[in-house]
């Protein structure tokens, strides 16, 4: 077998990590957008009505739920598979500690966003903006570490069937109406074409409908 044929065979038996890569990209992108928006509101560079403040609060609630769901799936489903498949090859302690550090930050952000939504007071956007900037830095570093240290191990040692079980568990308990449109939004044209080719037609139609509905929500928040 020539080298290109061998590489193609290897690719066919590796887990496809494109879904988690897109989920990571969507998280970092959206937290960055929210940090920039609330900073602009706090500095009075962007106007914010009470209605917009409530939309920001709802978006952030869903964002925090999505992040919590993502790292819970890693802790409860993915980590045991990695420990079983690649015992001794990777230390998950630091990544698990990062997850534990996320929860109090998410709780503080929810409280800050709720306070801002109740009053619409621009001053209350300041702690929210600061918390979002802190979360953006933490997530960016955590995801970079995870993709650099863990993904090669997953590709080499986790079976396709085990990886599909992780993705199935995540889909069953996730919120498609929020996460699906956000993933499509950060995907390239090539990645969107790959998604469309890999899912049943009815599901792709549903995703496109959800994306159109989500776009209205997105405009209410980000303008």
N, CA, C and O of each residue as an XYZ file, in Angstrom:
892
protein
N       0.846     -1.193      0.000
C       0.000      0.000      0.000
C       0.885      1.249      0.000
O       1.828      1.335      0.786
N       0.587      2.227     -0.884
C       1.379      3.445     -0.900
C       1.034      4.319      0.296
O       0.064      4.055      1.006
N       1.845      5.381      0.521
C       1.679      6.188      1.729
C       0.344      6.905      1.760
O      -0.269      7.035      2.820
N      -0.118      7.379      0.588
C      -1.401      8.092      0.579
C      -2.550      7.157      0.901
O      -3.498      7.542      1.585
N      -2.466      5.893      0.395
C      -3.508      4.924      0.716
C      -3.502      4.568      2.177
O      -4.557      4.385      2.785
N      -2.291      4.467      2.759
C      -2.178      4.151      4.189
C      -2.760      5.271      5.041
O      -3.453      5.009      6.024
N      -2.478      6.530      4.665
C      -3.028      7.669      5.404
C      -4.547      7.692      5.323
O      -5.218      7.981      6.313
N      -5.089      7.390      4.153
C      -6.548      7.374      3.994
C      -7.169      6.305      4.874
O      -8.231      6.506      5.462
N      -6.478      5.139      4.958
C      -7.003      4.069      5.807
C      -6.982      4.477      7.274
O      -7.926      4.203      8.014
N      -5.889      5.141      7.696
C      -5.811      5.601      9.078
C      -6.903      6.616      9.375
O      -7.547      6.558     10.423
N      -7.113      7.565      8.432
C      -8.132      8.594      8.638
C      -9.506      7.978      8.809
O     -10.339      8.489      9.559
N      -9.737      6.870      8.105
C     -11.059      6.242      8.148
C     -11.347      5.625      9.504
O     -12.511      5.454      9.867
N     -10.294      5.283     10.271
C     -10.533      4.626     11.556
C     -10.280      5.558     12.731
O     -10.385      5.131     13.881
N      -9.952      6.809     12.475
C      -9.786      7.781     13.557
C     -11.125      8.418     13.897
O     -11.961      8.610     13.013
N     -11.340      8.747     15.171
C     -12.535      9.537     15.512
C     -12.535     10.867     14.774
O     -11.492     11.501     14.611
N     -13.702     11.277     14.338
C     -13.857     12.573     13.670
C     -14.120     13.624     14.747
O     -15.190     13.638     15.354
N     -13.149     14.498     14.982
C     -13.252     15.493     16.050
C     -13.780     16.834     15.560
O     -13.706     17.829     16.281
N     -14.306     16.870     14.352
C     -14.765     18.155     13.803
C     -15.899     18.753     14.631
O     -15.985     19.973     14.766
N     -16.769     17.910     15.188
C     -17.886     18.418     15.975
C     -17.437     19.130     17.238
O     -17.923     20.220     17.541
N     -16.515     18.529     17.976
C     -16.049     19.165     19.214
C     -15.194     20.385     18.903
O     -15.203     21.354     19.663
N     -14.452     20.352     17.792
C     -13.682     21.529     17.394
C     -14.598     22.709     17.108
O     -14.303     23.838     17.500
N     -15.709     22.450     16.424
C     -16.667     23.515     16.144
C     -17.359     23.993     17.415
O     -17.617     25.186     17.574
N     -17.659     23.068     18.317
C     -18.270     23.464     19.592
C     -17.331     24.374     20.376
O     -17.761     25.376     20.947
N     -16.054     24.024     20.401
C     -15.056     24.877     21.064
C     -14.999     26.254     20.412
O     -14.977     27.275     21.099
N     -14.975     26.272     19.083
C     -14.895     27.545     18.367
C     -16.114     28.408     18.662
O     -15.994     29.619     18.843
N     -17.288     27.785     18.709
C     -18.516     28.540     18.987
C     -18.490     29.129     20.391
O     -18.894     30.276     20.586
N     -18.018     28.358     21.376
C     -17.954     28.851     22.748
C     -17.041     30.060     22.863
O     -17.439     31.097     23.395
N     -15.816     29.927     22.363
C     -14.853     31.012     22.486
C     -15.329     32.248     21.725
O     -15.196     33.373     22.207
N     -15.882     32.028     20.535
C     -16.369     33.147     19.729
C     -17.481     33.897     20.439
O     -17.455     35.126     20.509
N     -18.460     33.169     20.967
C     -19.621     33.823     21.575
C     -19.286     34.522     22.883
O     -19.803     35.605     23.156
N     -18.428     33.915     23.692
C     -18.028     34.593     24.928
C     -17.247     35.864     24.587
O     -17.400     36.885     25.258
N     -16.423     35.805     23.561
C     -15.714     37.004     23.126
C     -16.660     38.079     22.636
O     -16.473     39.257     22.941
N     -17.670     37.690     21.881
C     -18.667     38.665     21.391
C     -19.426     39.303     22.555
O     -19.645     40.514     22.574
N     -19.823     38.483     23.516
C     -20.550     39.015     24.671
C     -19.661     39.942     25.504
O     -20.124     40.968     26.003
N     -18.385     39.577     25.652
C     -17.458     40.440     26.395
C     -17.294     41.785     25.701
O     -17.314     42.829     26.352
N     -17.133     41.762     24.383
C     -16.978     43.010     23.627
C     -18.242     43.864     23.714
O     -18.169     45.081     23.885
N     -19.407     43.211     23.595
C     -20.670     43.946     23.623
C     -20.891     44.608     24.983
O     -21.199     45.798     25.052
N     -20.737     43.848     26.055
C     -21.015     44.409     27.378
C     -19.966     45.460     27.763
O     -20.269     46.396     28.502
N     -18.755     45.310     27.272
C     -17.745     46.351     27.495
C     -18.157     47.645     26.803
O     -18.041     48.727     27.378
N     -18.636     47.531     25.576
C     -19.083     48.714     24.839
C     -20.283     49.374     25.527
O     -20.389     50.600     25.555
N     -21.186     48.554     26.081
C     -22.342     49.100     26.805
C     -21.867     49.792     28.080
O     -22.313     50.896     28.391
N     -20.965     49.149     28.816
C     -20.454     49.734     30.060
C     -19.745     51.061     29.809
O     -19.798     51.968     30.639
N     -19.088     51.169     28.669
C     -18.371     52.401     28.319
C     -19.263     53.390     27.567
O     -18.792     54.421     27.087
N     -20.544     53.071     27.471
C     -21.549     53.923     26.818
C     -21.234     54.190     25.350
O     -21.604     55.229     24.804
N     -20.547     53.238     24.718
C     -20.300     53.340     23.281
C     -21.419     52.688     22.486
O     -21.590     52.960     21.298
N     -22.192     51.813     23.159
C     -23.310     51.117     22.531
C     -24.540     51.290     23.402
O     -24.495     50.988     24.594
N     -25.648     51.775     22.825
C     -26.864     51.955     23.637
C     -27.475     50.611     24.010
O     -27.319     49.619     23.297
N     -28.172     50.599     25.136
C     -28.795     49.350     25.579
C     -30.110     49.660     26.277
O     -30.128     50.271     27.346
N     -31.207     49.234     25.667
C     -32.511     49.354     26.287
C     -32.710     48.219     27.294
O     -31.935     47.263     27.324
N     -33.745     48.333     28.109
C     -34.066     47.250     29.037
C     -34.378     45.971     28.261
O     -34.010     44.876     28.686
N     -35.056     46.115     27.124
C     -35.374     44.941     26.297
C     -34.101     44.250     25.827
O     -34.017     43.022     25.841
N     -33.121     45.025     25.417
C     -31.856     44.427     24.974
C     -31.118     43.791     26.147
O     -30.531     42.718     26.006
N     -31.147     44.444     27.296
C     -30.497     43.878     28.486
C     -31.104     42.522     28.835
O     -30.388     41.606     29.240
N     -32.421     42.391     28.680
C     -33.076     41.109     28.963
C     -32.677     40.053     27.936
O     -32.498     38.884     28.276
N     -32.539     40.471     26.679
C     -32.095     39.531     25.645
C     -30.665     39.063     25.922
O     -30.350     37.886     25.750
N     -29.806     39.983     26.350
C     -28.427     39.618     26.716
C     -28.437     38.618     27.864
O     -27.698     37.634     27.848
N     -29.275     38.875     28.854
C     -29.379     37.967     30.000
C     -29.791     36.568     29.551
O     -29.205     35.577     29.988
N     -30.791     36.484     28.686
C     -31.260     35.173     28.219
C     -30.177     34.470     27.412
O     -29.972     33.266     27.569
N     -29.484     35.207     26.554
C     -28.422     34.608     25.745
C     -27.324     34.072     26.656
O     -26.805     32.976     26.444
N     -26.981     34.858     27.670
C     -25.911     34.428     28.567
C     -26.335     33.215     29.386
O     -25.525     32.324     29.638
N     -27.608     33.173     29.806
C     -28.106     31.986     30.518
C     -27.918     30.728     29.673
O     -27.443     29.703     30.163
N     -28.296     30.819     28.403
C     -28.170     29.678     27.503
C     -26.703     29.339     27.236
O     -26.336     28.171     27.109
N     -25.875     30.377     27.154
C     -24.451     30.166     26.924
C     -23.822     29.434     28.108
O     -23.045     28.498     27.922
N     -24.157     29.860     29.312
C     -23.632     29.205     30.514
C     -24.118     27.754     30.597
O     -23.358     26.858     30.963
N     -25.375     27.536     30.258
C     -25.918     26.172     30.234
C     -25.142     25.310     29.243
O     -24.819     24.158     29.533
N     -24.843     25.877     28.065
C     -24.126     25.136     27.029
C     -22.711     24.785     27.481
O     -22.253     23.661     27.277
N     -22.021     25.742     28.091
C     -20.657     25.486     28.564
C     -20.663     24.425     29.658
O     -19.835     23.514     29.650
N     -21.604     24.545     30.604
C     -21.694     23.564     31.688
C     -21.974     22.167     31.122
O     -21.369     21.186     31.553
N     -22.884     22.086     30.167
C     -23.209     20.802     29.547
C     -21.973     20.219     28.866
O     -21.716     19.019     28.964
N     -21.212     21.062     28.179
C     -20.048     20.581     27.444
C     -19.010     19.983     28.398
O     -18.512     18.882     28.163
N     -18.686     20.703     29.463
C     -17.639     20.149     30.328
C     -18.156     19.013     31.207
O     -17.369     18.183     31.663
N     -19.470     18.962     31.453
C     -20.029     17.821     32.176
C     -19.935     16.554     31.330
O     -19.620     15.480     31.843
N     -20.210     16.686     30.026
C     -20.064     15.543     29.122
C     -18.617     15.051     29.088
O     -18.368     13.846     29.035
N     -17.672     15.980     29.117
C     -16.265     15.579     29.142
C     -15.936     14.839     30.439
O     -15.333     13.765     30.415
N     -16.335     15.420     31.567
C     -16.032     14.794     32.863
C     -16.678     13.414     33.010
O     -16.034     12.455     33.436
N     -17.964     13.334     32.649
C     -18.743     12.135     32.960
C     -18.683     11.056     31.880
O     -18.831      9.871     32.181
N     -18.469     11.451     30.636
C     -18.530     10.489     29.525
C     -17.168     10.312     28.845
O     -16.697      9.187     28.678
N     -16.536     11.432     28.453
C     -15.294     11.320     27.696
C     -14.111     10.903     28.553
O     -13.338     10.031     28.156
N     -13.957     11.522     29.742
C     -12.793     11.206     30.565
C     -12.705      9.704     30.899
O     -11.625      9.128     30.773
N     -13.801      9.051     31.319
C     -13.689      7.604     31.590
C     -13.262      6.791     30.369
O     -12.537      5.804     30.499
N     -13.713      7.208     29.182
C     -13.314      6.491     27.965
C     -11.824      6.668     27.706
O     -11.134      5.717     27.340
N     -11.333      7.885     27.896
C      -9.896      8.130     27.694
C      -9.082      7.356     28.721
O      -8.058      6.764     28.380
N      -9.525      7.356     29.970
C      -8.796      6.631     31.013
C      -8.772      5.128     30.737
O      -7.805      4.445     31.074
N      -9.832      4.622     30.128
C      -9.886      3.212     29.787
C      -9.049      2.888     28.553
O      -8.393      1.847     28.492
N      -9.078      3.790     27.573
C      -8.410      3.523     26.293
C      -6.935      3.887     26.302
O      -6.133      3.271     25.600
N      -6.576      4.893     27.100
C      -5.203      5.408     27.057
C      -4.660      5.603     28.463
O      -4.072      6.638     28.778
N      -4.862      4.606     29.296
C      -4.442      4.703     30.699
C      -2.955      5.014     30.804
O      -2.115      4.351     30.195
N      -2.653      6.045     31.595
C      -1.265      6.402     31.834
C      -0.641      7.301     30.785
O       0.481      7.773     30.967
N      -1.345      7.547     29.691
C      -0.759      8.360     28.610
C      -1.084      9.832     28.745
O      -0.437     10.674     28.121
N      -2.068     10.145     29.544
C      -2.453     11.545     29.700
C      -2.975     11.768     31.113
O      -3.659     10.914     31.677
N      -2.645     12.928     31.676
C      -3.116     13.295     33.017
C      -4.251     14.306     32.847
O      -4.042     15.409     32.342
N      -5.438     13.920     33.270
C      -6.620     14.771     33.094
C      -6.846     15.715     34.272
O      -7.819     16.468     34.280
N      -5.965     15.682     35.259
C      -6.197     16.439     36.490
C      -6.351     17.928     36.225
O      -7.291     18.548     36.721
N      -5.438     18.515     35.448
C      -5.479     19.957     35.228
C      -6.720     20.375     34.457
O      -7.327     21.401     34.762
N      -7.100     19.582     33.458
C      -8.311     19.896     32.688
C      -9.553     19.779     33.569
O     -10.471     20.592     33.461
N      -9.582     18.768     34.439
C     -10.711     18.607     35.362
C     -10.775     19.776     36.349
O     -11.858     20.270     36.665
N      -9.612     20.213     36.830
C      -9.572     21.374     37.728
C     -10.093     22.627     37.027
O     -10.787     23.438     37.639
N      -9.762     22.786     35.746
C     -10.288     23.919     34.972
C     -11.807     23.878     34.939
O     -12.466     24.906     35.096
N     -12.361     22.689     34.734
C     -13.817     22.550     34.715
C     -14.426     22.963     36.046
O     -15.439     23.662     36.086
N     -13.805     22.529     37.132
C     -14.307     22.893     38.466
C     -14.244     24.399     38.678
O     -15.110     24.971     39.341
N     -13.224     25.043     38.120
C     -13.092     26.494     38.267
C     -14.109     27.254     37.431
O     -14.383     28.425     37.694
N     -14.665     26.595     36.429
C     -15.645     27.260     35.564
C     -16.973     27.512     36.268
O     -17.568     28.578     36.110
N     -17.441     26.536     37.044
C     -18.797     26.621     37.595
C     -19.042     27.879     38.434
O     -20.060     28.539     38.223
N     -18.158     28.247     39.377
C     -18.419     29.489     40.115
C     -18.384     30.729     39.225
O     -19.089     31.701     39.496
N     -17.577     30.708     38.173
C     -17.562     31.831     37.235
C     -18.884     31.932     36.486
O     -19.413     33.026     36.284
N     -19.411     30.785     36.079
C     -20.702     30.782     35.379
C     -21.813     31.279     36.298
O     -22.676     32.044     35.870
N     -21.795     30.850     37.554
C     -22.807     31.307     38.514
C     -22.719     32.818     38.721
O     -23.742     33.500     38.775
N     -21.506     33.337     38.837
C     -21.326     34.779     39.030
C     -21.797     35.561     37.803
O     -22.377     36.639     37.933
N     -21.545     35.017     36.622
C     -22.001     35.684     35.400
C     -23.526     35.697     35.309
O     -24.119     36.699     34.911
N     -24.156     34.585     35.677
C     -25.617     34.544     35.667
C     -26.185     35.610     36.608
O     -27.140     36.305     36.258
N     -25.607     35.735     37.782
C     -26.088     36.728     38.757
C     -25.876     38.143     38.237
O     -26.756     38.992     38.378
N     -24.720     38.405     37.637
C     -24.438     39.744     37.116
C     -25.361     40.088     35.956
O     -25.847     41.215     35.862
N     -25.608     39.126     35.073
C     -26.493     39.373     33.932
C     -27.931     39.593     34.386
O     -28.629     40.443     33.834
N     -28.383     38.834     35.392
C     -29.743     39.003     35.906
C     -29.915     40.379     36.533
O     -30.947     41.022     36.339
N     -28.914     40.838     37.282
C     -28.987     42.166     37.903
C     -29.035     43.253     36.841
O     -29.790     44.217     36.965
N     -28.235     43.097     35.803
C     -28.224     44.055     34.702
C     -29.575     44.071     33.987
O     -30.085     45.136     33.641
N     -30.155     42.886     33.767
C     -31.434     42.805     33.057
C     -32.573     43.422     33.859
O     -33.483     44.025     33.291
N     -32.522     43.272     35.177
C     -33.603     43.817     36.008
C     -33.639     45.341     35.945
O     -34.715     45.939     35.958
N     -32.473     45.968     35.877
C     -32.444     47.425     35.973
C     -32.136     48.113     34.652
O     -32.616     49.217     34.395
N     -31.335     47.459     33.814
C     -30.863     48.114     32.592
C     -29.839     49.200     32.872
O     -29.493     49.972     31.979
N     -29.350     49.266     34.109
C     -28.383     50.286     34.507
C     -27.035     49.993     33.861
O     -26.472     48.914     34.044
N     -26.519     50.961     33.103
C     -25.254     50.763     32.390
C     -24.120     50.417     33.337
O     -23.225     49.654     32.973
N     -24.140     50.964     34.545
C     -23.072     50.676     35.502
C     -23.011     49.188     35.834
O     -21.938     48.651     36.105
N     -24.172     48.525     35.811
C     -24.197     47.105     36.139
C     -23.663     46.237     34.994
O     -23.481     45.030     35.158
N     -23.415     46.855     33.841
C     -22.767     46.113     32.757
C     -21.280     45.931     33.015
O     -20.648     45.059     32.419
N     -20.707     46.761     33.913
C     -19.258     46.691     34.149
C     -18.810     45.363     34.762
O     -17.896     44.734     34.227
N     -19.422     44.910     35.870
C     -18.997     43.608     36.413
C     -19.288     42.461     35.455
O     -18.554     41.473     35.418
N     -20.366     42.593     34.677
C     -20.681     41.564     33.691
C     -19.596     41.503     32.626
O     -19.134     40.419     32.270
N     -19.189     42.657     32.116
C     -18.144     42.708     31.093
C     -16.824     42.149     31.628
O     -16.128     41.413     30.929
N     -16.488     42.500     32.866
C     -15.240     42.013     33.461
C     -15.267     40.493     33.628
O     -14.279     39.812     33.353
N     -16.401     39.974     34.079
C     -16.530     38.526     34.244
C     -16.449     37.785     32.921
O     -15.847     36.715     32.843
N     -17.051     38.347     31.880
C     -17.004     37.723     30.559
C     -15.587     37.740     29.986
O     -15.154     36.768     29.367
N     -14.869     38.839     30.192
C     -13.485     38.912     29.719
C     -12.622     37.864     30.430
O     -11.765     37.233     29.810
N     -12.856     37.684     31.737
C     -12.116     36.680     32.504
C     -12.443     35.278     32.005
O     -11.548     34.448     31.846
N     -13.731     35.012     31.755
C     -14.131     33.696     31.256
C     -13.544     33.444     29.874
O     -13.130     32.325     29.570
N     -13.505     34.477     29.035
C     -12.956     34.318     27.693
C     -11.480     33.913     27.757
O     -11.041     33.036     27.013
N     -10.729     34.545     28.637
C      -9.310     34.195     28.784
C      -9.157     32.752     29.267
O      -8.332     32.001     28.748
N      -9.961     32.371     30.270
C      -9.870     31.017     30.821
C     -10.233     29.971     29.773
O      -9.519     28.983     29.602
N     -11.347     30.190     29.071
C     -11.785     29.225     28.072
C     -10.780     29.100     26.935
O     -10.484     27.999     26.472
N     -10.256     30.246     26.488
C      -9.307     30.224     25.379
C      -8.080     29.381     25.756
O      -7.627     28.555     24.964
N      -7.551     29.589     26.953
C      -6.373     28.830     27.397
C      -6.720     27.353     27.608
O      -5.959     26.473     27.205
N      -7.861     27.084     28.235
C      -8.269     25.706     28.520
C      -8.460     24.916     27.229
O      -7.983     23.787     27.110
N      -9.151     25.503     26.275
C      -9.425     24.807     25.019
C      -8.135     24.580     24.233
O      -7.955     23.525     23.624
N      -7.242     25.563     24.243
C      -5.956     25.386     23.563
C      -5.180     24.214     24.177
O      -4.606     23.400     23.453
N      -5.165     24.131     25.510
C      -4.487     23.023     26.187
C      -5.141     21.689     25.831
O      -4.456     20.709     25.535
N      -6.469     21.664     25.863
C      -7.202     20.422     25.595
C      -6.943     19.927     24.176
O      -6.689     18.741     23.966
N      -7.006     20.826     23.213
C      -6.827     20.410     21.829
C      -5.381     20.004     21.546
O      -5.132     19.106     20.740
N      -4.439     20.658     22.200
C      -3.029     20.331     21.971
C      -2.631     19.018     22.648
O      -1.923     18.205     22.054
N      -3.081     18.808     23.882
C      -2.603     17.673     24.663
C      -3.493     16.435     24.537
O      -3.008     15.304     24.567
N      -4.798     16.662     24.397
C      -5.734     15.552     24.484
C      -6.157     15.006     23.119
O      -6.329     13.798     22.962
N      -6.322     15.874     22.150
C      -6.867     15.424     20.874
C      -5.969     14.413     20.169
O      -6.490     13.465     19.581
N      -4.636     14.567     20.197
C      -3.803     13.515     19.587
C      -3.995     12.151     20.253
O      -3.952     11.116     19.588
N      -4.208     12.157     21.568
C      -4.443     10.905     22.293
C      -5.776     10.290     21.871
O      -5.868      9.080     21.665
N      -6.804     11.123     21.744
C      -8.111     10.621     21.312
C      -8.012     10.013     19.922
O      -8.523      8.921     19.676
N      -7.353     10.722     19.015
C      -7.240     10.221     17.638
C      -6.492      8.888     17.587
O      -6.803      8.026     16.766
N      -5.521      8.729     18.454
C      -4.670      7.542     18.396
C      -5.247      6.355     19.168
O      -5.034      5.205     18.783
N      -5.975      6.624     20.253
C      -6.309      5.530     21.166
C      -7.811      5.296     21.379
O      -8.196      4.204     21.798
N      -8.657      6.275     21.106
C     -10.101      6.099     21.317
C     -10.730      5.562     20.031
O     -10.478      6.090     18.948
N     -11.535      4.529     20.149
C     -12.156      3.930     18.965
C     -13.228      4.842     18.394
O     -13.770      5.703     19.087
N     -13.521      4.636     17.122
C     -14.592      5.393     16.476
C     -15.915      5.149     17.196
O     -16.689      6.082     17.404
N     -16.176      3.906     17.573
C     -17.436      3.574     18.257
C     -17.545      4.290     19.597
O     -18.610      4.804     19.940
N     -16.447      4.327     20.360
C     -16.486      5.024     21.650
C     -16.681      6.519     21.454
O     -17.415      7.152     22.212
N     -16.033      7.089     20.446
C     -16.201      8.512     20.195
C     -17.642      8.827     19.777
O     -18.210      9.833     20.203
N     -18.221      7.978     18.956
C     -19.614      8.177     18.551
C     -20.547      8.087     19.757
O     -21.569      8.772     19.799
N     -20.209      7.258     20.726
C     -21.019      7.173     21.952
C     -20.958      8.486     22.725
O     -21.962      8.924     23.286
N     -19.780      9.116     22.758
C     -19.645     10.427     23.403
C     -20.533     11.452     22.704
O     -21.264     12.195     23.359
N     -20.468     11.490     21.387
C     -21.250     12.473     20.633
C     -22.752     12.214     20.772
O     -23.540     13.156     20.852
N     -23.142     10.953     20.802
C     -24.560     10.612     20.976
C     -25.064     11.084     22.330
O     -26.159     11.637     22.426
N     -24.277     10.870     23.375
C     -24.662     11.319     24.721
C     -24.797     12.838     24.761
O     -25.719     13.367     25.381
N     -23.880     13.535     24.100
C     -23.931     14.994     24.086
C     -25.158     15.493     23.339
O     -25.811     16.438     23.782
N     -25.477     14.868     22.212
C     -26.652     15.294     21.429
C     -27.947     15.065     22.201
O     -28.862     15.886     22.137
N     -28.027     13.961     22.924
C     -29.259     13.618     23.635
C     -29.573     14.615     24.749
O     -30.741     14.858     25.051
N     -28.557     15.183     25.348
C     -28.766     16.048     26.508
C     -28.498     17.517     26.224
O     -28.684     18.357     27.104
N     -28.062     17.843     25.007
C     -27.785     19.230     24.648
C     -29.029     19.966     24.176
O     -30.102     19.379     24.039
N     -28.868     21.256     23.930
C     -29.975     22.093     23.447
C     -29.697     22.446     21.995
O     -29.004     23.421     21.704
N     -30.246     21.640     21.079
C     -29.984     21.813     19.651
C     -30.407     23.190     19.151
O     -29.752     23.759     18.277
N     -31.502     23.733     19.698
C     -32.027     25.007     19.210
C     -31.066     26.159     19.450
O     -31.119     27.170     18.750
N     -30.176     26.011     20.446
C     -29.182     27.056     20.713
C     -27.817     26.679     20.148
O     -27.159     27.496     19.504
N     -27.397     25.450     20.387
C     -26.050     25.058     19.983
C     -25.921     24.833     18.480
O     -24.898     25.175     17.888
N     -26.947     24.261     17.863
C     -26.868     23.976     16.432
C     -26.629     25.217     15.586
O     -25.697     25.227     14.783
N     -27.439     26.271     15.735
C     -27.213     27.483     14.936
C     -25.865     28.138     15.206
O     -25.258     28.694     14.291
N     -25.393     28.082     16.431
C     -24.110     28.720     16.762
C     -22.950     27.975     16.126
O     -21.972     28.588     15.697
N     -23.056     26.647     16.065
C     -22.023     25.863     15.385
C     -22.022     26.175     13.894
O     -20.962     26.369     13.301
N     -23.200     26.224     13.289
C     -23.268     26.561     11.864
C     -22.706     27.950     11.598
O     -22.088     28.182     10.559
N     -22.917     28.866     12.523
C     -22.470     30.245     12.327
C     -20.956     30.364     12.294
O     -20.426     31.219     11.584
N     -20.246     29.530     13.044
C     -18.782     29.633     13.086
C     -18.104     28.693     12.095
O     -16.886     28.751     11.924
N     -18.881     27.823     11.437
C     -18.305     26.883     10.479
C     -17.951     27.601      9.180
O     -18.607     28.568      8.792
N     -16.917     27.120      8.522
C     -16.592     27.614      7.185
C     -17.581     27.021      6.180
O     -18.344     26.113      6.511
N     -17.561     27.542      4.952
C     -18.432     26.987      3.920
C     -18.146     25.501      3.705
O     -19.066     24.702      3.535
N     -16.866     25.139      3.716
C     -16.494     23.732      3.533
C     -17.012     22.881      4.687
O     -17.518     21.779      4.472
N     -16.888     23.389      5.903
C     -17.371     22.642      7.060
C     -18.889     22.508      7.044
O     -19.423     21.459      7.403
N     -19.588     23.567      6.628
C     -21.052     23.474      6.543
C     -21.471     22.451      5.482
O     -22.444     21.721      5.670
N     -20.738     22.402      4.379
C     -21.044     21.415      3.339
C     -20.821     19.998      3.863
O     -21.583     19.087      3.542
N     -19.778     19.816      4.667
C     -19.509     18.503      5.261
C     -20.614     18.112      6.237
O     -21.050     16.961      6.264
N     -21.061     19.073      7.032
C     -22.169     18.811      7.957
C     -23.410     18.400      7.179
O     -24.066     17.416      7.521
N     -23.732     19.158      6.128
C     -24.930     18.871      5.332
C     -24.867     17.490      4.693
O     -25.887     16.814      4.551
N     -23.653     17.073      4.305
C     -23.497     15.759      3.668
C     -23.565     14.620      4.675
O     -23.820     13.474      4.305
N     -23.338     14.932      5.941
C     -23.233     13.874      6.939
C     -24.451     13.673      7.807
O     -24.482     12.735      8.605
N     -25.467     14.529      7.680
C     -26.670     14.364      8.500
C     -27.875     14.113      7.593
O     -27.876     14.522      6.432
N     -28.898     13.442      8.121
C     -30.102     13.195      7.309
C     -30.735     14.502      6.848
O     -30.660     15.518      7.539
N     -31.358     14.464      5.676
C     -31.978     15.658      5.108
C     -32.949     16.356      6.048
O     -32.876     17.578      6.181
N     -33.852     15.640      6.705
C     -34.792     16.306      7.623
C     -34.097     17.044      8.766
O     -34.535     18.118      9.179
N     -33.006     16.455      9.274
C     -32.277     17.123     10.354
C     -31.613     18.395      9.838
O     -31.570     19.399     10.549
N     -31.095     18.365      8.611
C     -30.470     19.566      8.057
C     -31.517     20.653      7.853
O     -31.239     21.830      8.083
N     -32.708     20.276      7.427
C     -33.789     21.258      7.288
C     -34.130     21.871      8.644
O     -34.354     23.077      8.747
N     -34.169     21.038      9.682
C     -34.445     21.541     11.026
C     -33.351     22.510     11.469
O     -33.643     23.563     12.035
N     -32.092     22.153     11.212
C     -30.989     23.035     11.595
C     -31.084     24.385     10.894
O     -30.823     25.424     11.500
N     -31.455     24.370      9.632
C     -31.578     25.636      8.893
C     -32.732     26.475      9.432
O     -32.632     27.699      9.512
N     -33.830     25.811      9.801
C     -34.947     26.540     10.417
C     -34.524     27.139     11.751
O     -34.812     28.302     12.036
N     -33.837     26.340     12.568
C     -33.378     26.840     13.869
C     -32.388     27.983     13.691
O     -32.385     28.931     14.476
N     -31.543     27.895     12.655
C     -30.569     28.963     12.404
C     -31.268     30.264     12.046
O     -30.854     31.334     12.493
N     -32.327     30.183     11.242
C     -33.075     31.391     10.871
C     -33.752     31.994     12.093
O     -33.769     33.214     12.255
N     -34.314     31.142     12.959
C     -34.960     31.639     14.180
C     -33.930     32.230     15.136
O     -34.168     33.263     15.761
N     -32.782     31.562     15.242
C     -31.732     32.042     16.138
C     -31.177     33.385     15.669
O     -30.750     34.201     16.485
N     -31.183     33.614     14.360
C     -30.647     34.881     13.832
C     -31.405     36.072     14.383
O     -30.813     37.127     14.610
N     -32.698     35.926     14.602
C     -33.489     37.016     15.174
C     -33.065     37.278     16.626
O     -32.942     38.427     17.050
N     -32.847     36.207     17.367
C     -32.361     36.310     18.745
C     -30.992     36.979     18.765
O     -30.729     37.861     19.583
N     -30.140     36.553     17.869
C     -28.777     37.107     17.776
C     -28.814     38.612     17.516
O     -28.042     39.367     18.107
N     -29.721     39.048     16.623
C     -29.830     40.488     16.318
C     -30.331     41.265     17.521
O     -29.896     42.392     17.757
N     -31.253     40.668     18.293
C     -31.762     41.352     19.482
C     -30.663     41.591     20.501
O     -30.706     42.566     21.252
N     -29.670     40.697     20.529
C     -28.568     40.819     21.474
C     -27.450     41.697     20.905
O     -27.036     42.678     21.523
N     -26.974     41.325     19.724
C     -25.753     41.936     19.186
C     -26.022     43.064     18.186
O     -25.105     43.789     17.802
N     -27.268     43.205     17.771
C     -27.611     44.291     16.839
C     -27.400     43.926     15.388
O     -27.649     44.744     14.503
